[in-house]
Amino acid sequence: MTDPFDYKGVLAPYMKEVIHLKEACGFAVMSMKWNFKEFDEFTVQYGLKEPVITKELTDAWIFTRQNDCARTFYQKCSRIAQLSKHMNRQGKNSYVIPLPTNCNDRFFVPYIFSEEQIRNIFCKADGLLRESHRKDDPIISMPCLFRLLYSTGLRITEALSLRNMDVDLRADILRVGTWGSSKNGEERLVPICGSLKENLRKYIHYRALLPVRDVDIPEHPFFVKLNGDPVSSPCAYKWFVKTYISCGIAYKGDRFGPRIHDLRHTMATHSLTKMIREGLDAYAALPLLAACLGHKNISATEQYIRLTCSEYLDLVNQCSDLNN
């Protein structure tokens, strides 16, 4: 069984030590594991050779995190600072990143794609042409991945952590979080609609044509590059931006998006709007959506709706009544 937290960079031993110490003290460490996984992938791409955290390294990392909300960015900086302090105690003179102002307010407004824009994105994704002959090109996965994110509302980390065994086309369900990928550490079942099922089958068919061994075994990552390696979140984000720009949707920068996570917000808004406008009471619709999104309470789902544009004010008002 593949360990999603089998870090590859030179800082891996120290990351595992910090996680072990936290676990020994009784702390929940799942979120830290994912933060370290992201930082580990960055250090590999950065080309870090010596197990030392420098200011130059953290400055380069900060430049890639401008799309994080203040709360998330603070959390990630705190954990990297903890890693640096631990390394200093082990004799590795590392730079301790200063913590930013801890702000709990989200300073971004998610971009909610229209239904027409979503259709255009899918169409452009289907017609993408490879711009290189690299073996690590992920283009085979992008059309299906974008559809899955919009159809199910999965977080990008949840989608990319799916293994073949998690995609059950007989029962029409996805098993999410079986590898510790969910944000709250809990597993859940997410239904697969008919159109998504057809696209999943098409993707599996073409993936099977790749000259890659074991790409279809149960434990293998579901979304892969041409060489069979798993697709990473930064890679998926890069291709998503490229796709929607080709649809005439403006890219406003790392801090403002649109981001690939906005497909989750868009799914939440479109789904809830459809259910309520078709006559389903908000008291019934919102809990259903919360369960699908993996939220522990409906207030978290309502927050998704509150962050959307004024076109959905009637929806916001109906949902707010549930928490008054």
N, C-alpha and C positions, 0 to 999 in steps of 0.2 A: 504494500500500500504506500503510495507516494505521500510524503509529509509536506504539506504546503508551507511549513515553517522551517524547512531545511535550508537555512540561509547559505548563500554562496560566497559572499564577500569576505574580505580580510577581517572585518569587525564581527563576524559571526560568533566566534567563541565568547566574546564579551557580551554580546546581545543575549546569548543563551544563559550566561551567568546571571545577568540582571533579572531575567525572567524567572530563573530558578529561585533567586533570593526573594523576589516578590511573592512567588507561590508559597514559599516556605513561611512567609509572614501572614499568609491567609488572604492576600489581595487577589482580585479578579484580574487576569492578565491577558484576556483574549484581545482586547483593544490594543494593548501594548504590542502583542505579537504581530498584529497587522501593521502598526506604525513602523515597527522594526523591519518588517518584510519590505515595506515601501522604501525605507531608507537603505536597506541592504541592496535592493535593485538599483537604487540611485548610485551607490558607491561602486557597483560593478560597471555601470554605464560611464561613470566619471573616470574609471580607470585607477581607483585607489589601490596602491600596491603595499603601502606600509600601514600597519594597524594603529594609526594615529588620527584623531579628529582635529583638523586645522580650521582656522577662521576662513581660509579660502574655500575649503570644502563646504562649510555651513553656509557661506555667502552664496555659493553656486546652488546649493539645495534650496535656500530661501527663494531664489529667483524662480524655481519651478513650482513653488507652493503659493503663488500669489492668488490662485483661484480658491484657496481654502477660506472658509469664514473665520472670523477672529477667534472664536471659541475652539475650533478644530486646530487652527495654527498654534494657538497657545499650548494645547495638549501635546502636539507633536514636538514642539520646542522643548517642553518640560521633559519629555522622555529622552530626547537626544542629550539634554543637559545631564540627566541622571546617568546615561551611558558614559558620557565624558567623565563625570565624577568618579564612577566606578573604575574606569580605565586609569585615571590618575592615581587611584589607590593601588592599582596593579603595576604602577611604575611607568605607564604610558602617558607621557605629558601631552594631554589633549585640551583643546580649547573648549571652554564651557559657554555655550551659546546663551546670551542674555535673554531672559524671558520677556516677551512683549506684554503690553497691557492686556490683562485678562478681561475681555469684553464678551458678555453673553449674548449680545444683540447680533443678529445676522445682518451684515452690511450689504448683502446682495439680494436682488430680486430675481428669482428663477425666470428663465425664458420659457414661455409656454408656446410650443409650436402649434400652429393651426393644423387642422386635419389635412388641408391641401399641402401644407409644407411637409407633413409626415409622408404623404404619398410621394411627393417629389424626392424626398430623401431616399426612400426605398427604391424608387426608380433609378436614381443616380447611382446608388450602391450596387444595384444589379449590373449596371453598365461600366463600373470602374475597370480601368485597365491598369495592369501592373506597369509601374514606371521604372522598374529595375528588374534584374534577374537574380536578386538575392534569394538565397534559400530560406531566409527567415522572414520572407514576405508574408503578412497575415491576411492578404486580400481575400482568400478563400472563405474566411470566417465572417467578414464584415457584414454582408447582406443579411445573414441569418442572425448575427449578434444584435444588430440594430433593431430588427423586428422583435426579437425576444425581449429586449430591454423595454420597448414600448408596450408590448402586449402584456407583459407580466409585472412591470414595475420593479424588477429586481435591481439592486444596487450593482454597479459594474463589478465589484469584487465578488459578489455572490454569483453572478453569471459566469465569470471567468474561473471560478473555483469548482464549477460543475464537472463531475466525472461522467463517463458514459453511463455508468450504472444509475446515475441520478436522473437521467432523461428516460422516462418510462412512457413510450408511445402506445403501449397496450392499455395502460390505465389512464393515459392522457394527463400525467402529472409530472412536475419537477420536484425532486427532493432537494430542498435548499437548506444549507447549513450543516450538512452531514460531515463536512470537513472543517467545521469551526469557522465558516466564512460569514455567518450572519452577524449583524452588528451587536445584537444582544446575546449571542451565543446559543440561541435556541434554534431547533430545526422546525421546518414547516413544509407543508405541501402546497404547491402552487399549480392551479389548473392550466392546461394547454388548450387553447381554442383551435378550431378546425383549420384556419388559415395558417396559424403558426405551426401546427403539426405538419402540414404539407411542406412548409419551408424547412423544417427540421429534417424531414425525410430526404428532401432534395440535397441539403447540405451533407447529410450522412452518406448519400450516394456518391457525391463528387469527392468527399474526403477519402472514401474507400479506394479511390483511384490513385491516391498519392503513393509513391514508392517508399512508404514508411512502415517499418515493422511495428506491430502491436498497437497501431493507432485505434483499433476497434476493441481492445480488451477492456473489461469493465472499469478498471482503475485508472485508465488513461484520461487526461484532461479532454473535455469535450471540444472546446474551441482551440484550434491549433493553427500554426503557421505551416508553410509549405514543407518545412523540414520535420514537422511533427512536434515541435516545441510548443508549449502553451503560450497563448496570447497574453501580453501584459496590459495593465490599465493604461499606462502612458501611450502605448502603441495604438490601442483602440481609440483613445481620445484624439490622437493625431489624425487618424483616418476619418473619424466622425467630423472633425472640423473641416477637413478637406472636402468631404462629401457635401455638407450643407452650404459651404461657400460656393460650390459649383451649382447650387440651387438658387443662388442670388441672395442668400441670407448672410447678413454682415457679421463678421467676427469682430467682437469689440475688445478683445484682449484677454489674457489669462485671468484677470481679476473679474471680468464681467461676462465672459462666455459669448454665446451659449456653450454650456458644458454638456458632456455626455450624461451627467447626472440629471440634467433637465428633462431627459426622456422619462425619468421616474416621476417628476413633478407633472409632466404633461399627461402621462398615463393616469395619475391620480385625479387630475382635473377633468379630463375627458370622460373617464369612467363614471365618476360621481355625477357629473353633469348629465350624462346619458341616463343613468339609473333614476335620477330624480325627475328629469323631464319626461321619462316614460311612466311616471306615476308611483315609483317606489318611495316610500316615506324615508326621510333623512335618518330617522331613528333606526331603520333597518339597513339603509344603504351604507352609512358611514362605518358601522362595525364590520360589515363584510369587506369593505375596502381596507380597513385597518388590518384585518387578518391576512389579507393577500399581501400587503406591503410589509408585514412582519412587525407592525407597531404593537406595543404592549397596551396602549390605551388610545381611545379615539381622539384625545386632545392633540396627540402627535400628528395624526392624520389631518385634523382640522388646521394645524399649523401649515401643512403643505398647501391647503386651499387658501389660507389667508395670504400667502405670499404671491398669489397669482394676480393677474391683471384685472382691471376694472370691469372687463367684459363679464366676469363671473361674480359680480357683487351679489346677485340674487342667490347664488349658491352659497357664498360666504355667510350671508345672513341666516339662511336656513340651518347651516351647520352650527353656527354660533349658538343657536337656541338650545342645542343639546348640552352645552356646558354652563348655561346661566343658572 
